[in-house]
């Protein structure tokens, strides 16, 4: 998968979270209204709704991220990724709908969402790949 396709996929997934199944911001659906959080004119939407309790933002963020982790990554989110998403969720409160959309978008960009195995982060930078040796054979691109 090349970079334009990857960006197009993320645009479509973000659009699905924000607007439902529509063509807004590179979405996968047909033409519809583009008001974030208003799914009334969308052909479909992600239908997760979690009630917000003002009593404890930390507990609410933990519950939301845990549920999304189970649904979107089979519970593979690393602790560091969970912390990032929980903090972003809490920053968006008291607008719990916007906070939920933000958490969904952050999970969609996580390595755990894009893989089927457990991600192990070493904290080290990747080394530079070795360049292939030229074959010396003539080459003509058509």
FENRA-V287040 format. One record per helix or strand of 2 or more residues. SS is the DSSP state (hx for helix, st for strand). FROM is the first residue (numbers start at 1). TO is the last residue. Records with the same first field share a line. If there is no record, write none. Layout:
SS: FROM-TO ; FROM-TO
This chain:
hx: 3-19 ; 24-26 ; 57-73 ; 79-92 ; 96-108
